[in-house]
Amino acid sequence: MHKDDVAALRLPAIIIDLILIMGTVGLVQRYLVQYGWLEQHPPIEWIIFAVVPISFFIYWALNINIGKRLFKLVIVDADTLEPATTRQLLKRSVLFCFLISFNILLAIPIFLSKTHQGFHDRLANTRVIRKPAGR
């Protein structure tokens, strides 16, 4: 596979990750309401701007990344290509959720930039690359 296919592989990888994270958030929320830990479902804004970014941060920080693993992609520091730091992952998850909640078209830079970085990647100084052989 050509190295420029990273942008194309990011789309199915994030769809898989979104399904897993949103499914988990939905199930947890449902059980919290069902068993009386919450009186009602929280407002959607609270979920979008608090729960989902925290969930993505945990998902990325614990290196679960099912979607990226399936397509052999990794999140790295844009300058050193070393694994992204916890701070970068936190920044990336907050920016990703903030940007994606406003407009999916903000993902277009992933396909247009030479380094396949979205706005959230540029601001967090991260990149998604093909996993190097032997790692």
DSSP file (Angstrom, degrees, kcal/mol; ACC not computed):
  #  RESIDUE AA STRUCTURE BP1 BP2  ACC     N-H-->O    O-->H-N    N-H-->O    O-->H-N    TCO  KAPPA ALPHA  PHI   PSI    X-CA   Y-CA   Z-CA
    1    1 A M              0   0    0      0, 0.0     2,-0.1     0, 0.0     0, 0.0   0.000 360.0 360.0 360.0 136.9    0.0    0.0    0.0
    2    2 A H    >   -     0   0    0      1,-0.1     3,-2.0     2,-0.0     4,-0.1  -0.383 360.0-121.5 -70.8 146.4    1.3    3.5   -0.9
    3    3 A K  G >  S+     0   0    0      1,-0.3     3,-1.3     2,-0.2    -1,-0.1   0.759 109.7  65.6 -63.7 -24.4    2.2    5.8    1.9
    4    4 A D  G >  S+     0   0    0      1,-0.3     3,-0.7     2,-0.1     4,-0.4   0.557  81.4  80.3 -74.2  -5.9   -0.3    8.4    0.7
    5    5 A D  G <>  +     0   0    0     -3,-2.0     4,-2.1     1,-0.2    -1,-0.3   0.506  65.9  91.0 -76.4  -2.9   -3.1    5.9    1.5
    6    6 A V  H <> S+     0   0    0     -3,-1.3     4,-1.6     1,-0.2    -1,-0.2   0.913  83.9  52.2 -57.7 -44.1   -2.9    7.0    5.1
    7    7 A A  H <> S+     0   0    0     -3,-0.7     4,-0.8     1,-0.2     3,-0.2   0.915 110.4  47.5 -60.0 -43.6   -5.5    9.7    4.5
    8    8 A A  H  4 S+     0   0    0     -4,-0.4     3,-0.3     1,-0.2    -1,-0.2   0.840 111.3  51.1 -67.8 -32.7   -7.9    7.2    3.0
    9    9 A L  H  X S+     0   0    0     -4,-2.1     4,-1.7     1,-0.2    -1,-0.2   0.737  97.6  68.1 -76.5 -22.6   -7.4    4.7    5.8
   10   10 A R  H  X S+     0   0    0     -4,-1.6     4,-2.6    -3,-0.2     5,-0.2   0.852  92.6  60.4 -66.0 -33.0   -8.1    7.3    8.5
   11   11 A L  H  X S+     0   0    0     -4,-0.8     4,-2.0    -3,-0.3    -1,-0.2   0.967 109.3  37.7 -63.5 -55.4  -11.8    7.5    7.5
   12   12 A P  H  > S+     0   0    0      0, 0.0     4,-2.1     0, 0.0    -1,-0.2   0.863 116.0  56.2 -65.0 -30.7  -12.7    3.9    8.2
   13   13 A A  H  X S+     0   0    0     -4,-1.7     4,-2.2     1,-0.2    54,-0.2   0.927 109.6  44.0 -64.7 -43.7  -10.5    3.8   11.2
   14   14 A I  H  X S+     0   0    0     -4,-2.6     4,-3.0     2,-0.2    -1,-0.2   0.841 110.0  56.1 -72.5 -31.1  -12.2    6.8   12.8
   15   15 A I  H  X S+     0   0    0     -4,-2.0     4,-2.4    -5,-0.2    -1,-0.2   0.933 109.9  46.0 -63.1 -44.2  -15.7    5.4   11.9
   16   16 A I  H  X S+     0   0    0     -4,-2.1     4,-2.3     2,-0.2    -2,-0.2   0.932 114.8  47.3 -61.9 -46.0  -14.8    2.2   13.8
   17   17 A D  H  X S+     0   0    0     -4,-2.2     4,-2.8     1,-0.2     5,-0.2   0.901 111.6  50.7 -63.5 -41.6  -13.4    4.3   16.8
   18   18 A L  H  X S+     0   0    0     -4,-3.0     4,-3.1     2,-0.2     5,-0.4   0.917 109.9  49.9 -62.6 -43.5  -16.5    6.5   16.8
   19   19 A I  H  X S+     0   0    0     -4,-2.4     4,-2.2    -5,-0.2     5,-0.2   0.930 113.9  45.7 -60.9 -45.4  -18.9    3.6   16.8
   20   20 A L  H  X S+     0   0    0     -4,-2.3     4,-2.1     2,-0.2    -2,-0.2   0.932 118.3  41.3 -64.1 -46.1  -16.9    2.0   19.7
   21   21 A I  H  X S+     0   0    0     -4,-2.8     4,-2.9     2,-0.2     5,-0.2   0.945 118.1  44.2 -70.4 -47.9  -16.7    5.2   21.8
   22   22 A M  H  X S+     0   0    0     -4,-3.1     4,-2.6    -5,-0.2    -1,-0.2   0.880 113.9  52.0 -66.4 -36.0  -20.2    6.4   21.2
   23   23 A G  H  X S+     0   0    0     -4,-2.2     4,-2.4    -5,-0.4    -1,-0.2   0.923 112.2  45.6 -62.8 -43.9  -21.6    2.9   21.8
   24   24 A T  H  X S+     0   0    0     -4,-2.1     4,-2.6    -5,-0.2     5,-0.2   0.923 113.5  48.9 -65.2 -45.3  -19.8    2.7   25.1
   25   25 A V  H  X S+     0   0    0     -4,-2.9     4,-2.5     1,-0.2    -2,-0.2   0.921 112.7  49.1 -60.1 -44.4  -20.8    6.2   26.1
   26   26 A G  H  X S+     0   0    0     -4,-2.6     4,-2.4    -5,-0.2    -2,-0.2   0.911 112.5  47.0 -62.7 -43.8  -24.4    5.4   25.2
   27   27 A L  H  X S+     0   0    0     -4,-2.4     4,-2.4     2,-0.2     5,-0.2   0.921 113.3  47.7 -65.0 -44.2  -24.4    2.1   27.1
   28   28 A V  H  X S+     0   0    0     -4,-2.6     4,-2.5     1,-0.2    -2,-0.2   0.934 113.3  48.5 -62.0 -45.8  -22.9    3.7   30.2
   29   29 A Q  H  X S+     0   0    0     -4,-2.5     4,-2.0    -5,-0.2     5,-0.2   0.916 110.8  51.2 -60.7 -43.7  -25.3    6.6   30.1
   30   30 A R  H  X S+     0   0    0     -4,-2.4     4,-2.8     1,-0.2    -1,-0.2   0.923 112.8  44.8 -60.4 -46.0  -28.3    4.2   29.7
   31   31 A Y  H  X S+     0   0    0     -4,-2.4     4,-2.4     2,-0.2     6,-0.3   0.854 109.1  56.1 -69.9 -34.3  -27.2    2.1   32.7
   32   32 A L  H  <>S+     0   0    0     -4,-2.5     6,-1.9    -5,-0.2     5,-1.9   0.899 114.3  40.2 -62.8 -39.5  -26.5    5.1   34.9
   33   33 A V  H ><5S+     0   0    0     -4,-2.0     3,-1.3     4,-0.2    -2,-0.2   0.921 114.9  52.4 -72.6 -44.6  -30.1    6.3   34.3
   34   34 A Q  H 3<5S+     0   0    0     -4,-2.8    -2,-0.2     1,-0.3    -3,-0.2   0.868 113.7  42.4 -61.1 -38.7  -31.6    2.8   34.6
   35   35 A Y  T 3<5S-     0   0    0     -4,-2.4    -1,-0.3    -5,-0.2    -2,-0.2   0.262 118.0-107.3 -97.4  13.0  -29.9    2.1   37.9
   36   36 A G  T < 5S+     0   0    0     -3,-1.3    -3,-0.2     2,-0.3    -4,-0.1   0.549  85.6 119.8  82.5   8.5  -30.6    5.5   39.4
   37   37 A W  S   <S+     0   0    0     -5,-1.9     2,-0.4    -6,-0.3    -4,-0.2   0.815  86.0  30.7 -74.2 -29.4  -27.1    7.0   39.3
   38   38 A L  S    S-     0   0    0     -6,-1.9    -2,-0.3    -9,-0.1    -1,-0.2  -0.977  72.5-146.6-124.5 142.7  -28.5    9.8   37.1
   39   39 A E  S    S-     0   0    0     -2,-0.4     2,-0.3     1,-0.2    -1,-0.1   0.859  82.0  -5.2 -75.4 -34.7  -32.1   11.1   37.2
   40   40 A Q  S    S-     0   0    0     -4,-0.0    -1,-0.2    -8,-0.0    -6,-0.0  -0.938  91.4 -72.7-149.8 169.4  -32.2   11.7   33.4
   41   41 A H        -     0   0    0     -2,-0.3     3,-0.1    -3,-0.1   -11,-0.0  -0.460  57.3-112.9 -66.4 137.3  -30.0   11.6   30.4
   42   42 A P        -     0   0    0      0, 0.0    -1,-0.1     0, 0.0     5,-0.1  -0.274  41.8 -83.2 -68.2 158.6  -27.5   14.5   30.4
   43   43 A P    >>  -     0   0    0      0, 0.0     4,-1.6     0, 0.0     3,-0.6  -0.277  36.7-119.1 -59.9 147.8  -27.8   17.3   27.8
   44   44 A I  H 3> S+     0   0    0      1,-0.2     4,-2.9     2,-0.2     5,-0.2   0.826 112.9  60.4 -60.3 -33.2  -26.2   16.5   24.4
   45   45 A E  H 3> S+     0   0    0      1,-0.2     4,-2.7     2,-0.2    -1,-0.2   0.901 103.2  51.2 -61.8 -40.1  -23.8   19.5   24.8
   46   46 A W  H <>>S+     0   0    0     -3,-0.6     5,-1.5     1,-0.2     4,-1.2   0.889 112.4  46.4 -63.1 -40.4  -22.4   18.0   28.0
   47   47 A I  I  <>S+     0   0    0     -4,-1.6     5,-3.0     3,-0.2    -2,-0.2   0.940 115.8  44.6 -67.9 -47.1  -21.9   14.7   26.2
   48   48 A I  I  <5S+     0   0    0     -4,-2.9    -2,-0.2     1,-0.2    -3,-0.2   0.907 122.9  34.0 -65.3 -43.4  -20.3   16.3   23.1
   49   49 A F  I  <5S+     0   0    0     -4,-2.7    -1,-0.2    -5,-0.2    -2,-0.2   0.485 135.1  15.3 -97.9  -2.6  -18.0   18.7   24.9
   50   50 A A  I  X5S+     0   0    0     -4,-1.2     4,-1.9    -5,-0.2    -3,-0.2   0.591 124.2  40.0-130.0 -59.4  -17.1   16.7   28.0
   51   51 A V  I  ><S+     0   0    0     -5,-1.5     4,-2.5     1,-0.2    -3,-0.2   0.930 116.3  46.8 -67.8 -47.4  -17.8   13.0   27.9
   52   52 A V  H  ><S+     0   0    0     -5,-3.0     4,-2.8     2,-0.2     5,-0.2   0.931 112.8  48.1 -66.2 -46.2  -16.8   12.3   24.3
   53   53 A P  H  > S+     0   0    0      0, 0.0     4,-2.6     0, 0.0    -1,-0.2   0.926 114.2  47.5 -59.4 -41.6  -13.4   14.2   24.5
   54   54 A I  H  X S+     0   0    0     -4,-1.9     4,-2.5     2,-0.2    -2,-0.2   0.911 112.0  50.7 -63.5 -40.6  -12.6   12.4   27.8
   55   55 A S  H  X S+     0   0    0     -4,-2.5     4,-2.6     2,-0.2    -1,-0.2   0.922 111.3  47.2 -62.6 -44.5  -13.5    9.1   26.2
   56   56 A F  H  X S+     0   0    0     -4,-2.8     4,-3.0     2,-0.2     5,-0.3   0.915 110.7  52.7 -63.6 -41.9  -11.3    9.7   23.2
   57   57 A F  H  X S+     0   0    0     -4,-2.6     4,-3.5    -5,-0.2     5,-0.3   0.944 112.5  44.1 -58.5 -48.5   -8.4   10.8   25.4
   58   58 A I  H  X S+     0   0    0     -4,-2.5     4,-2.4     2,-0.2     6,-0.2   0.922 113.9  51.2 -61.7 -44.0   -8.7    7.6   27.5
   59   59 A Y  H  <>S+     0   0    0     -4,-2.6     5,-2.4    -5,-0.2     6,-0.7   0.904 118.3  37.0 -60.0 -44.8   -9.1    5.5   24.3
   60   60 A W  H ><5S+     0   0    0     -4,-3.0     3,-1.2     3,-0.2    -2,-0.2   0.897 116.0  52.0 -76.2 -41.6   -6.0    7.1   22.7
   61   61 A A  H 3<5S+     0   0    0     -4,-3.5    -2,-0.2    -5,-0.3    -3,-0.2   0.862 110.9  47.4 -65.8 -35.5   -3.9    7.3   25.9
   62   62 A L  T 3<5S-     0   0    0     -4,-2.4    -1,-0.3    -5,-0.3    -2,-0.2   0.449 111.8-125.6 -82.7   0.3   -4.5    3.6   26.7
   63   63 A N  T < 5 +     0   0    0     -3,-1.2    -3,-0.2    -5,-0.1    -2,-0.1   0.859  65.1 139.8  59.0  39.3   -3.6    2.9   23.1
   64   64 A I      < +     0   0    0     -5,-2.4     5,-0.2    -6,-0.2    -4,-0.1   0.972  14.9 150.6 -73.9 -57.1   -6.8    0.9   22.5
   65   65 A N     >  +     0   0    0     -6,-0.7     4,-2.9     1,-0.1     5,-0.2   0.716  15.5 174.0  34.4  54.7   -7.2    2.4   19.0
   66   66 A I  H  > S+     0   0    0      1,-0.2     4,-2.3     2,-0.2     5,-0.2   0.923  77.1  48.7 -56.5 -47.6   -9.1   -0.6   17.4
   67   67 A G  H  > S+     0   0    0    -54,-0.2     4,-1.2     1,-0.2    -1,-0.2   0.923 114.7  44.2 -60.2 -45.8   -9.7    1.3   14.2
   68   68 A K  H  4>S+     0   0    0    -55,-0.2     5,-2.9     1,-0.2     4,-0.2   0.885 111.6  53.9 -68.3 -37.5   -6.1    2.4   13.8
   69   69 A R  H ><5S+     0   0    0     -4,-2.9     3,-1.2     3,-0.2    -2,-0.2   0.902 104.1  55.5 -62.9 -40.6   -4.8   -1.0   14.8
   70   70 A L  H 3<5S+     0   0    0     -4,-2.3    -1,-0.2     1,-0.3    -2,-0.2   0.852 117.1  36.1 -59.9 -34.0   -6.9   -2.7   12.1
   71   71 A F  T 3<5S-     0   0    0     -4,-1.2    -1,-0.3    -5,-0.2    -2,-0.2   0.243 113.9-115.3-105.3  12.3   -5.3   -0.4    9.5
   72   72 A K  T < 5 +     0   0    0     -3,-1.2    59,-3.3    -4,-0.2     2,-0.3   0.911  65.0 145.6  55.5  49.5   -1.8   -0.3   11.1
   73   73 A L  E   < -A  130   0A   0     -5,-2.9     2,-0.3    57,-0.3    57,-0.2  -0.862  27.3-169.1-113.8 150.3   -1.9    3.4   11.9
   74   74 A V  E     -A  129   0A   0     55,-2.4    55,-2.3    -2,-0.3     2,-0.6  -0.975  23.6-123.1-137.7 152.6   -0.4    5.1   14.9
   75   75 A I  E     +A  128   0A   0     -2,-0.3     9,-1.4    53,-0.2     2,-0.3  -0.854  42.8 169.0 -95.1 124.3   -0.6    8.6   16.4
   76   76 A V  E     -AB 127  83A   0     51,-3.1    51,-2.4    -2,-0.6     2,-0.2  -0.848  43.4 -85.2-131.9 165.7    2.9   10.2   16.7
   77   77 A D  E  >  -A  126   0A   0      5,-3.2     4,-1.9    -2,-0.3    49,-0.3  -0.550  39.2-133.9 -66.3 134.0    4.5   13.5   17.4
   78   78 A A  T  4 S+     0   0    0     47,-2.3    48,-0.1    -2,-0.2    -1,-0.1   0.791  99.3  39.8 -65.8 -28.8    4.6   15.5   14.1
   79   79 A D  T  4 S+     0   0    0     46,-0.4    -1,-0.2     1,-0.1    47,-0.1   0.912 129.0  23.6 -87.8 -46.6    8.3   16.5   14.6
   80   80 A T  T  4 S-     0   0    0      2,-0.1    -2,-0.2     3,-0.0    -1,-0.1   0.632  87.3-134.9 -97.8 -15.6   10.0   13.5   16.0
   81   81 A L     <  +     0   0    0     -4,-1.9    -3,-0.1     1,-0.3     3,-0.1   0.653  62.3 133.7  62.0  17.7    7.6   10.7   14.8
   82   82 A E  S    S-     0   0    0      1,-0.2    -5,-3.2    -5,-0.1    -1,-0.3  -0.514  73.5 -69.3 -83.9 162.2    7.9    9.3   18.4
   83   83 A P  B     -B   76   0A   0      0, 0.0    -7,-0.3     0, 0.0    -1,-0.2  -0.237  63.7 -99.3 -53.2 141.0    4.7    8.2   20.1
   84   84 A A        -     0   0    0     -9,-1.4    -9,-0.1    43,-0.1     2,-0.1  -0.274  39.4-114.8 -62.2 147.1    2.5   11.2   21.0
   85   85 A T     >  -     0   0    0      1,-0.1     4,-2.4    -3,-0.1     5,-0.2  -0.328  24.0-108.1 -78.5 165.1    2.7   12.4   24.6
   86   86 A T  H  > S+     0   0    0      1,-0.2     4,-2.3     2,-0.2     5,-0.2   0.899 121.8  52.8 -59.2 -41.3   -0.2   12.3   27.0
   87   87 A R  H  > S+     0   0    0      1,-0.2     4,-2.4     2,-0.2    -1,-0.2   0.911 109.1  48.6 -62.0 -43.1   -0.5   16.1   26.7
   88   88 A Q  H  > S+     0   0    0      1,-0.2     4,-2.8     2,-0.2    -2,-0.2   0.899 111.0  50.7 -63.9 -40.6   -0.7   15.9   22.9
   89   89 A L  H  X S+     0   0    0     -4,-2.4     4,-2.4     2,-0.2    -2,-0.2   0.892 110.9  48.5 -66.1 -38.8   -3.3   13.2   23.1
   90   90 A L  H  X S+     0   0    0     -4,-2.3     4,-2.2     2,-0.2     5,-0.2   0.945 114.3  45.5 -64.6 -47.7   -5.5   15.2   25.5
   91   91 A K  H  X S+     0   0    0     -4,-2.4     4,-2.5     1,-0.2     5,-0.2   0.909 113.6  50.4 -61.1 -43.0   -5.2   18.3   23.3
   92   92 A R  H  X S+     0   0    0     -4,-2.8     4,-2.8     1,-0.2    -1,-0.2   0.898 110.1  49.4 -63.2 -42.7   -5.9   16.2   20.2
   93   93 A S  H  X S+     0   0    0     -4,-2.4     4,-2.2     2,-0.2     5,-0.2   0.905 113.1  45.9 -67.6 -41.2   -9.0   14.6   21.7
   94   94 A V  H  X S+     0   0    0     -4,-2.2     4,-2.3     2,-0.2    -2,-0.2   0.943 116.6  45.0 -65.6 -47.0  -10.5   17.9   22.9
   95   95 A L  H  X S+     0   0    0     -4,-2.5     4,-2.9    -5,-0.2     5,-0.3   0.902 111.9  53.0 -63.7 -41.3   -9.8   19.6   19.5
   96   96 A F  H  X S+     0   0    0     -4,-2.8     4,-2.8    -5,-0.2     5,-0.3   0.945 112.9  42.8 -59.4 -49.7  -11.1   16.6   17.5
   97   97 A C  H  X S+     0   0    0     -4,-2.2     4,-1.5     1,-0.2    -1,-0.2   0.883 115.1  50.3 -67.1 -37.6  -14.4   16.6   19.4
   98   98 A F  H  X S+     0   0    0     -4,-2.3     4,-0.7    -5,-0.2    -2,-0.2   0.946 117.5  38.6 -64.6 -48.4  -14.7   20.4   19.3
   99   99 A L  H >X S+     0   0    0     -4,-2.9     4,-1.9     1,-0.2     3,-0.9   0.923 115.8  49.9 -70.6 -45.1  -14.0   20.6   15.5
  100  100 A I  H 3< S+     0   0    0     -4,-2.8    -1,-0.2    -5,-0.3    -2,-0.2   0.807 104.4  59.8 -67.8 -29.0  -15.9   17.5   14.4
  101  101 A S  H 3< S+     0   0    0     -4,-1.5    -1,-0.3    -5,-0.3    -2,-0.2   0.763 109.2  44.4 -70.8 -22.9  -19.0   18.5   16.4
  102  102 A F  H << S-     0   0    0     -3,-0.9     2,-0.3    -4,-0.7    -2,-0.2   0.865 131.4 -11.9 -87.7 -39.2  -19.3   21.7   14.3
  103  103 A N    ><  -     0   0    0     -4,-1.9     3,-1.7     1,-0.1    -1,-0.3  -0.824  42.1-149.5-168.6 122.2  -18.6   20.4   10.8
  104  104 A I  G >  S+     0   0    0     -2,-0.3     3,-1.9     1,-0.3     4,-0.1   0.739  95.6  75.4 -64.3 -22.6  -17.4   17.2    9.3
  105  105 A L  G >  S+     0   0    0      1,-0.3     3,-1.8     2,-0.2    -1,-0.3   0.674  74.8  78.9 -65.3 -15.2  -16.0   19.2    6.5
  106  106 A L  G <  S+     0   0    0     -3,-1.7    13,-0.7     1,-0.3    -1,-0.3   0.587  80.8  68.9 -69.6  -6.2  -13.2   20.3    8.8
  107  107 A A  G X> S+     0   0    0     -3,-1.9     3,-1.7     1,-0.2     4,-0.5   0.565  72.1  93.4 -83.4  -9.4  -11.7   16.8    8.1
  108  108 A I  H X> S+     0   0    0     -3,-1.8     3,-1.7     1,-0.3     4,-1.1   0.848  71.4  66.3 -54.4 -39.2  -10.9   17.9    4.5
  109  109 A P  H 3> S+     0   0    0      0, 0.0     4,-2.7     0, 0.0     8,-0.3   0.797  89.0  68.4 -56.3 -25.7   -7.3   19.0    5.4
  110  110 A I  H <4 S+     0   0    0     -3,-1.7    -2,-0.2     1,-0.2     8,-0.1   0.878 106.9  38.6 -58.1 -36.3   -6.5   15.4    6.1
  111  111 A F  H << S+     0   0    0     -3,-1.7    -1,-0.2    -4,-0.5    -3,-0.1   0.681 120.1  45.8 -88.1 -19.4   -6.9   14.7    2.4
  112  112 A L  H  < S+     0   0    0     -4,-1.1    -2,-0.2     5,-0.1     2,-0.2   0.749  93.6  82.6 -97.4 -26.6   -5.3   17.9    1.2
  113  113 A S  S >< S-     0   0    0     -4,-2.7     3,-0.9     4,-0.2     5,-0.0  -0.494  76.0-130.2 -83.6 151.6   -2.1   18.2    3.3
  114  114 A K  T 3  S+     0   0    0      1,-0.2    -1,-0.1    -2,-0.2    -4,-0.0   0.793 111.8  44.9 -65.8 -28.2    1.1   16.4    2.5
  115  115 A T  T 3  S-     0   0    0      2,-0.1    13,-0.4    14,-0.0    -1,-0.2   0.377 108.7-123.9 -98.5   3.0    1.3   15.1    6.0
  116  116 A H    <   +     0   0    0     -3,-0.9     2,-0.5     1,-0.2    12,-0.3   0.870  55.2 157.1  57.4  41.2   -2.4   14.1    6.2
  117  117 A Q        -     0   0    0     -8,-0.3    -1,-0.2    10,-0.1    -4,-0.2  -0.842  31.1-151.6-100.7 131.2   -3.0   16.3    9.3
  118  118 A G     >  -     0   0    0     -2,-0.5     4,-2.6    -8,-0.1     5,-0.2  -0.342  40.5 -93.0 -82.2 176.2   -6.4   17.6   10.2
  119  119 A F  H  > S+     0   0    0    -13,-0.7     4,-2.6     1,-0.2     5,-0.2   0.907 128.9  53.1 -57.6 -41.5   -6.8   20.8   12.2
  120  120 A H  H  > S+     0   0    0      1,-0.2     4,-1.4     2,-0.2    -1,-0.2   0.864 109.9  48.2 -64.5 -35.0   -6.8   18.9   15.4
  121  121 A D  H  >>S+     0   0    0      2,-0.2     5,-2.5     1,-0.2     4,-0.9   0.924 111.6  49.3 -69.0 -44.8   -3.5   17.2   14.5
  122  122 A R  H ><5S+     0   0    0     -4,-2.6     3,-0.6     1,-0.2    -2,-0.2   0.930 113.3  46.0 -60.3 -45.9   -1.9   20.5   13.5
  123  123 A L  H 3<5S+     0   0    0     -4,-2.6    -1,-0.2     1,-0.2    -2,-0.2   0.804 118.4  42.1 -69.8 -28.9   -2.9   22.2   16.7
  124  124 A A  H 3<5S-     0   0    0     -4,-1.4    -1,-0.2    -5,-0.2    -2,-0.2   0.463 109.2-124.1 -93.2  -2.4   -1.8   19.3   18.8
  125  125 A N  T <<5 +     0   0    0     -4,-0.9   -47,-2.3    -3,-0.6   -46,-0.4   0.916  67.2 129.0  57.5  47.1    1.4   18.8   16.8
  126  126 A T  E   < -A   77   0A   0     -5,-2.5     2,-0.3   -49,-0.3   -49,-0.2  -0.840  39.3-164.5-124.7 164.7    0.5   15.1   16.0
  127  127 A R  E     -A   76   0A   0    -51,-2.4   -51,-3.1    -2,-0.3     2,-0.5  -0.964  18.5-133.1-140.8 156.8    0.3   13.0   12.9
  128  128 A V  E     +A   75   0A   0    -13,-0.4     2,-0.3    -2,-0.3   -53,-0.2  -0.977  37.7 168.6-111.4 123.7   -1.2    9.7   12.0
  129  129 A I  E     -A   74   0A   0    -55,-2.3   -55,-2.4    -2,-0.5     2,-0.2  -0.809  42.9 -84.4-128.0 166.7    1.2    7.5   10.1
  130  130 A R  E     -A   73   0A   0     -2,-0.3   -57,-0.3   -57,-0.2   -58,-0.1  -0.535  58.5-100.4 -66.6 138.5    1.5    3.9    9.0
  131  131 A K        -     0   0    0    -59,-3.3    -1,-0.1    -2,-0.2     3,-0.1  -0.447  41.2-115.7 -63.6 126.4    3.0    1.8   11.7
  132  132 A P    >   -     0   0    0      0, 0.0     3,-1.5     0, 0.0    -1,-0.1  -0.332  36.4 -97.0 -63.2 145.7    6.7    1.2   11.0
  133  133 A A  T 3  S+     0   0    0      1,-0.2    -3,-0.0     2,-0.1     0, 0.0  -0.367 108.7  28.5 -61.5 139.6    7.7   -2.4   10.4
  134  134 A G  T 3         0   0    0     -3,-0.1    -1,-0.2    -2,-0.0    -3,-0.0   0.439 360.0 360.0  90.0   0.2    9.1   -4.1   13.5
  135  135 A R    <         0   0    0     -3,-1.5    -2,-0.1    -4,-0.0    -1,-0.0   0.403 360.0 360.0-102.2 360.0    7.1   -2.0   16.1
